[in-house]
Amino acid sequence: MNRFIMPLVIFALMVGLLGYGLSLDPKKVPSPLIDKAAPAFSLAMLDAPQKQLSTADMMGQVWVLNVWASWCVSCRDEHEVITRLARENLVAVIGLNYKDDPGEAERWLRQFGNPYATSVIDRDGRVGIDWGVYGVPETFVIGADGAIKYKHIGPVTNESLEAEVLPVIRELLS
């Protein structure tokens, strides 16, 4: 009888942990990069490949990095919201074009509109990996000190823009 108790207790603990895990919101994955320096990059600009933009160029400014790709269906869903954020003109919105063909990315922006101050090309995805990107789209708010202050996984909606992204930006600007 005692030999069945320990496996039963272990099974019950595993079921409890699985139940807890399933109750979590996958879009609320905590980032270990919050309040740490944004990973450095220097990448070619999509609209001017002979020029580079780096994180050092953005130092001293509050800015948003939106990771997107022309092949990303969810990026199309959030595009109107990112355009709205850019029109608010509170901060520079920089695009990180992730694992994409630059020609396709340029066509996509011509078709749907370009909300970005500029987009940089992360063709092989290495910068995305440094930033802890799980998939596109993802959006980061970076403080004037160069640290990541907020990360949004998945498409930004009007609701999440109002409730999460804009309050962080406004607090950093005050």
N, C-alpha and C positions, 0 to 999 in steps of 0.2 A: 504494500500500500504506500509506504514512504517513498519508494522509487518513482512513483507517478506524480508526487506532489511537486518536486522541483521542475520537471518539464512543463507541468501545468502552470506554475507560477511564471516561468520564462515565457511561455506562450501568451499568457494574459498580459504581461508587460509589453510584449511585441505588438499585440493587438491594440493596446492603449497608445503606444507611440505612433503606430500607423494611423489610428483615428485622429490623434492630435495633428499629425502632419497633414492629413487630408483637410483639416479645418482651416489651415493657414491660406492666406491669399498669395498666390504665386507672384503677383505684381508688387508685393511688399518685401521682396528679397533685400535684406540689408546689405549695403555696399560697404566693404572695408575701407573704401577710399574717401568716405565722407569725412570732412575736416582735415584731409591730407592734401598735400600739393598735387595738383592735376598732373598726370604724367606728361612729360615733355614730348612735343612733336614739332617737326618742321616739314610741312607737306606742300606740294604744288597746288596752286589754286585751280579750280575747275575752269573758270572763265579766263584765266591767264596762266597757263602751265609753266611759263618761264619765271613766274614769281612764286615766292614761298610765303606761307603764313606759319608762324610758330606760336606756341603758348607764351613765349617771352614777349611777343608783340602785343599780347592782350593783358599783360601785367599792369595792374593799377586800375583795371576796369572790371565791372561786373558784366558777365556775358553768359550766353547760353550756347551750348554745343548740342546740336540735334543730329543724331546718327540716322542716316536715311540711305535708301537705294532705289533705283528705278524699278527693280524687279520686286520690290516689297509692296504687297497689297495693303498692309496696315499703314505704311507710310502715306499711301494715297488717302486713306481714311483720315489721318491726322493732319494732312497738308493744309486744309482750311484753318485749322486751329493754330498751326505754326505761323501761317500767314497773318492771322489776327494778332498773335504775339508780336511779330515783327512790326506790324502797323502801330502797335501801342508805342513804339519808339522809345521804350524805357532802356533797353540794352541792345547790344549787337547780338544778332542771332547768326551763329556760324554753323554751316552744314558740314558734317563729316560724311562724305559719300563713301559708303562701305562696300568693299568687294564688288565693285560695279565697273562697267565699261564707261569711260568718260563720255563717249559719243552718245550712248543711251541716256546717261544722266543729263547731258545738256538738252537732248530732245525732250526728256521728261519735264525739265524746268521750263522750257519754251511752251510746252503744251499746257501745263497746270499753273504756271507762274512761279517766279523765283522770289521767295521771301527772305533769302539769306543775304547778309552783308557780303559774304563770300562763302563758297564751299571749297573744302580741300579734299584731295583725292587720297583715299586709303585703299588702294587697289588690292593689296594682299591681305588686308585686315589686321596687320600687326599693331597699328595704333589702337584699333578697337579692342584688341586683346589686352593691351596695356591699360586701357580705361575700364576693363572688366565688362565689356559689352557681351551680353548673353545672346542678343539677336536684335534685329532692327524692327521698329524704331526704338531708340532710347534717347532720353533728353537729360542733359546735365546743366545745373546752374553753378557757375564758378564765380567766386568772390574776387574782389579787387586784390586780395592777398594771394591769389593764385590757387586757392584751395577749393576743392569740390564741396559745395554746400548742400546739394540736393541731386538725387538721381531718380528719374521716372522711367520705369520699364514698361514698354509697350506704347501704344499710341496715346498721345495727350488728347484728352477730350475737353470740351468747353468746361465741363464740371471740374476736372482735375486742374485745368489751367487756373480757374477762379479760386479753387479751394487749396491748391498745393503750390503750384509754380509761381503765380503772381505774388502771393504773400511772402515767399522766400525772397524774390527779387526786390520787392518793395522794402522789406526789412534790411536787405543789404545796401540799398540805396539811401536809406535814412541815416 
